[in-house]
Amino acid sequence: MLAKEPPWSDGEMCLECTVKFSLKNRKHHCRHCGRLLCAKCSSKDMPIIKYNLSKPVRVCDVCFDVLSIGGTF
């Protein structure tokens, strides 16, 4: 059984660096944790096998670091 993908958070600023979103600074979601982030804080891509995402998808820098060393959360 596959784990369920997390719901996407909503807001007006990056949950990592707190920069405000605008037409120039767009919102992005980490496909692993669902947090709302700016492009700078979600610049990595990787597959997420537990969600059956075999092609690389956008992940936040925190999830990338944890998943790269084989960690889970």
VONUFI-618221 format. One record per residue (C-alpha): y, x, z. Coordinates in steps of 0.5 Angstrom, whole numbers, plus 500, padded with zeros to 3 digits. Layout:
BEGIN
YXZ
...
//
This chain:
BEGIN
500500500
507503498
512503503
518498502
525501499
530501504
536496503
542499500
548499505
555497503
562500505
569503502
567510504
562515504
557515510
557522510
564525509
568519510
572520503
574513501
571510494
576509488
576508481
575516480
571517486
565512485
559509490
552512490
546510494
541514496
534512493
530514499
535512505
539507502
546510505
552509501
555516499
560519494
557524488
558530492
554528498
548525493
548530488
540532488
535528484
527528486
521523485
520519491
512518491
512513497
516508493
512509486
518513483
515518479
521520475
527524479
532519482
539520486
538522493
543524499
543532501
540530508
534526504
533532499
533537505
528533509
523531503
523538500
520541506
515536506
518532512
518524513
522519516
//
